[in-house]
Amino acid sequence: MEEENITTVTEFIILGFPEFPELQILFFLLFLLIYLIILTGNLTIITIIFQDSHLHTPMYFFLSNLSFLDICYTSLTLPKLLDIFLRNSQRISSVGCFSQMYLFMVLLYVEFFLLTAMAYDRYVAICHPLRYAIIINERVTIMMAAWCWIFAFFVPMAHTVLISRFSYCGSNKINHYFCDVSALMTLSCSNTHVVEGMTLVAGSVIALPCFTTILISYIYIISAILRIRSSEGRRKAFSTCSSHLTVVILYYGSILCLYMRPTSMQSLDQNKLFALLYNVLIPILNPLIYSLKNREVKAALRKLFNRK
């Protein structure tokens, strides 16, 4: 029998956006501006939350975690992409690639858990306002946030170990702008059915319960808001939830389009666009969504700039 041509790769080549070779410098300037906007916007949110004592509440503590998460997302992928645009530095070691993939999946799961914790916080605040300070106290808040981060580090370990042991017997060129799990699975000549099955299981036992918890929380929240007699009271109650609900819709929509499909149905060009949506667009929009729709954040921003 003829032996299969299997090679153990020591490095990958991240192509980025090779379709537009003449626009690489323009892309560099564009994504550098985007990266700076993301850093500025999310660092501003974190700063005002920690400086303004009126924002020392569980809701804003979770929001500061979300802003830090957005900084981590983009700092994990965009600096390498900027290097590709500027110096055509496309090579990345296999260890570096698998580490980037693992950390990116960790951040995905952190966001699942954080958005769920934020939904539960809003449910208790609106449906059980008199018991809110007892149920969501400082200790509970810190423990919820800590578990969001700690548990997320364990979930993608099996994925990472299996994908790192795949055989790559063809090209080592990744048609993406970072080491995304879908791009690596497409590149591999190994059987990916086990990892695809694990992805569906993870979606069933993690993503689906998180989404269901958020959905049930908002059913109770909307029901409680509709029972409020004054229109001003209803508007104020809903304003504390609308920002979070907008982020949930954007996040889950992009994740479902990207990861909840078999590899055979995926287009790498489409995957890059969906990845840009949650890796670039959502971190830009989060500070705007939470500041423009929130009176307390806008007041804290005015106070911060007036002080300066």
Disulfide bonds with the S-S distance in Angstrom:
Cys97-Cys179 2.04
Cys169-Cys189 2.18
